[in-house]
Amino acid sequence: MTRTQSNQAQQRMVLGTYVKLMRAANSARNYASRSLSSAHLTPTQFAVLEALYHLGPMSLSDIARKVLTTGGNLTMVVGNLEKLGLARRQSCPEDRRVLIVALTAKGKTLLRDIFPRHAAAIVGFLGVLSTEEQERLGDLCRKLGKQARFSV
């Protein structure tokens, strides 16, 4: 095999792996979306509510880092959560320029209701993998995630 053929074979393998990764990620996203449909929440809305539920009130920039979304998208998501009465924005007591987002009582009640069902759905989705496979997948995803932070 020539060097060019070897490079082409490597590229085909890498691109094939990438396609499989994207298909798996899309399948996971779609599966999660179905488990949230009864609550009429998008995955990003759920991610924001879940972060606030488990971590407490946070600034928009902190939430954006936690749920891996852009500030512009997050502003719209939080606005929609406010319209639904699930979250509220308030000024930070230490720095009035910073907006803090907090769950409302309605938001906490909703999360208490849907989180167990959503977690069970995710367990069911990943249940096709053995414990060892789940650990390996987690390690590989973490490795890819770390690598992506250092490249452009």
C-alpha positions in Angstrom: 0.0 0.0 0.0 1.4 3.4 -1.0 1.5 6.3 1.4 -1.3 8.1 -0.5 -3.5 5.0 -0.3 -2.7 4.6 3.4 -3.7 8.3 4.0 -6.9 7.8 2.0 -7.8 4.7 4.0 -7.1 6.5 7.3 -9.2 9.5 6.2 -12.1 7.1 5.2 -11.9 5.5 8.6 -11.9 8.8 10.5 -14.8 10.2 8.5 -16.8 7.0 8.9 -16.1 7.2 12.7 -17.2 10.8 12.7 -20.5 9.9 10.9 -21.2 7.2 13.4 -20.5 9.6 16.3 -22.9 12.2 14.9 -25.6 9.6 14.2 -25.3 8.3 17.8 -25.4 11.9 19.2 -28.5 12.6 17.1 -30.1 9.4 18.2 -29.4 10.3 21.9 -30.8 13.8 21.3 -33.9 12.5 19.6 -34.5 9.9 22.4 -34.1 12.6 25.1 -36.4 14.9 23.2 -39.1 12.3 23.1 -38.9 11.8 26.9 -39.3 15.6 27.4 -42.2 16.0 24.9 -44.9 15.5 27.5 -43.6 18.5 29.4 -43.4 20.5 26.1 -39.7 21.3 26.8 -36.8 21.4 24.3 -33.6 19.7 25.3 -31.9 23.1 25.9 -34.8 24.3 28.1 -34.6 21.1 30.1 -30.8 21.5 30.4 -31.2 25.0 31.8 -33.9 23.9 34.2 -31.9 20.9 35.3 -28.7 23.0 35.9 -30.7 25.5 38.0 -32.4 22.7 39.9 -29.2 20.9 40.8 -26.8 23.8 41.0 -29.0 26.7 42.1 -29.3 30.2 40.6 -26.6 31.2 38.1 -25.6 33.9 35.8 -26.4 33.6 32.1 -22.8 33.1 31.3 -22.4 30.3 33.9 -25.5 28.6 32.5 -24.2 28.9 28.9 -21.0 27.1 30.0 -22.9 24.4 31.9 -25.3 23.6 29.1 -22.9 24.2 26.2 -24.9 26.8 24.3 -24.4 30.3 23.0 -25.3 33.4 24.9 -27.8 34.5 22.2 -29.6 31.2 22.2 -29.6 31.1 26.0 -31.2 34.6 26.2 -34.1 33.3 24.0 -34.4 30.0 26.0 -34.5 31.8 29.4 -37.0 34.2 28.0 -39.3 31.3 26.9 -38.8 29.7 30.4 -39.9 33.0 31.9 -43.0 33.1 29.7 -43.9 29.6 30.9 -43.4 30.7 34.5 -40.6 28.2 35.1 -37.7 30.6 35.7 -37.0 34.2 36.5 -34.2 36.7 35.9 -33.1 38.9 38.7 -30.2 41.3 39.3 -27.2 40.0 41.1 -26.9 41.7 44.5 -23.1 42.0 44.2 -23.1 43.3 40.7 -26.3 44.8 39.3 -25.0 44.5 35.7 -25.1 40.7 36.0 -28.4 38.8 35.6 -29.0 35.7 37.7 -31.5 33.1 36.6 -33.4 31.1 39.2 -36.1 28.5 39.1 -39.6 29.5 40.2 -41.7 27.2 42.4 -43.5 26.0 39.3 -40.1 25.2 37.7 -39.0 23.2 40.7 -42.2 21.2 40.8 -41.9 20.5 37.1 -38.3 19.3 37.4 -39.2 17.1 40.4 -41.9 15.5 38.2 -40.0 15.0 34.9 -36.4 14.4 36.0 -36.9 10.8 37.2 -38.7 9.9 33.9 -36.1 11.6 31.8 -33.2 9.9 33.7 -34.9 6.5 33.3 -35.2 7.2 29.5 -31.5 8.0 29.3 -30.7 4.8 31.3 -32.8 2.9 28.9 -31.1 4.4 25.9 -27.6 3.6 27.1 -28.7 0.3 28.5 -27.9 -1.4 25.2 -24.2 -1.0 26.3 -22.6 -3.0 29.1 -21.2 -1.1 32.1 -17.7 -1.5 30.7 -18.8 -0.2 27.3 -20.5 2.8 29.0 -17.3 3.5 31.0 -15.2 3.3 27.8 -17.6 5.5 25.9 -17.5 8.1 28.7 -13.7 8.0 28.6 -13.6 8.4 24.8 -16.1 11.3 24.9 -14.1 13.0 27.6 -10.9 12.6 25.6 -12.6 14.1 22.5 -14.1 16.9 24.5 -10.8 17.9 26.0 -9.1 17.8 22.6 -11.8 20.0 21.1 -11.1 22.8 23.6 -7.5 23.2 22.4 -8.0 23.2 18.7 -9.6 25.6 16.3 
